[in-house]
Amino acid sequence: MQSGKELPGHWWYLYRSNALSKLIALAIKNNPDLQSAQAALAQAQETATAKKKSSLLPSFDAETYST
């Protein structure tokens, strides 16, 4: 990995260690705070993706007038 590059979300996969992957999975499973953080991160990523995609769609404003 080069200096200045962003680490992948699952950085431990870079080590290609089944033992490390299992240990981290167990830690995440047994730690509600980590589970909550992971869920919040996933939700934020989905929201950002949805906003990015919606900016590509046409939009319009509609106003109604009553007489």
C-alpha positions as CSV (number, residue, x, y, z in Angstrom):
1,M,0.0,0.0,0.0
2,Q,1.3,3.4,-0.9
3,S,1.6,6.3,1.5
4,G,-1.2,8.8,1.1
5,K,-3.7,6.3,-0.2
6,E,-7.0,5.7,1.5
7,L,-7.3,2.4,3.4
8,P,-10.1,0.1,2.3
9,G,-13.0,-0.3,4.7
10,H,-12.0,-3.9,5.4
11,W,-8.3,-3.1,5.8
12,W,-7.6,-6.4,7.5
13,Y,-8.3,-8.3,4.3
14,L,-4.9,-6.9,3.1
15,Y,-3.2,-9.4,5.4
16,R,-5.1,-12.4,3.9
17,S,-5.4,-13.9,7.4
18,N,-8.4,-16.1,8.1
19,A,-7.6,-15.9,11.8
20,L,-7.6,-12.1,11.8
21,S,-10.8,-11.9,9.7
22,K,-12.6,-14.3,12.1
23,L,-11.3,-12.3,15.1
24,I,-12.5,-9.0,13.8
25,A,-15.9,-10.5,12.7
26,L,-16.3,-11.9,16.3
27,A,-15.3,-8.5,17.8
28,I,-17.9,-6.7,15.6
29,K,-20.6,-9.2,16.4
30,N,-20.1,-9.1,20.1
31,N,-19.7,-5.3,20.4
32,P,-23.0,-3.5,20.1
33,D,-21.2,-0.1,19.8
34,L,-19.2,-1.4,16.8
35,Q,-22.3,-2.9,15.3
36,S,-24.2,0.4,15.7
37,A,-21.2,2.3,14.2
38,Q,-21.0,-0.1,11.3
39,A,-24.8,0.2,10.6
40,A,-24.6,4.0,10.8
41,L,-21.7,4.0,8.4
42,A,-23.6,1.8,6.0
43,Q,-26.7,3.9,6.2
44,A,-24.7,7.1,5.6
45,Q,-23.0,5.6,2.6
46,E,-26.3,4.5,1.1
47,T,-27.8,8.0,1.7
48,A,-24.8,9.6,0.0
49,T,-25.1,7.2,-2.9
50,A,-28.8,7.9,-3.2
51,K,-28.3,11.7,-3.2
52,K,-25.6,11.4,-5.8
53,K,-27.8,9.3,-8.0
54,S,-30.8,11.6,-7.5
55,S,-28.8,14.6,-8.7
56,L,-28.6,12.9,-12.1
57,L,-32.4,12.8,-12.4
58,P,-34.4,15.7,-13.8
59,S,-36.3,17.7,-11.3
60,F,-39.1,20.3,-11.3
61,D,-41.1,22.5,-9.0
62,A,-44.9,22.6,-9.1
63,E,-46.9,25.3,-7.5
64,T,-50.7,25.2,-7.2
65,Y,-52.8,28.4,-7.3
66,S,-56.3,28.7,-6.1
67,T,-58.7,31.3,-7.3
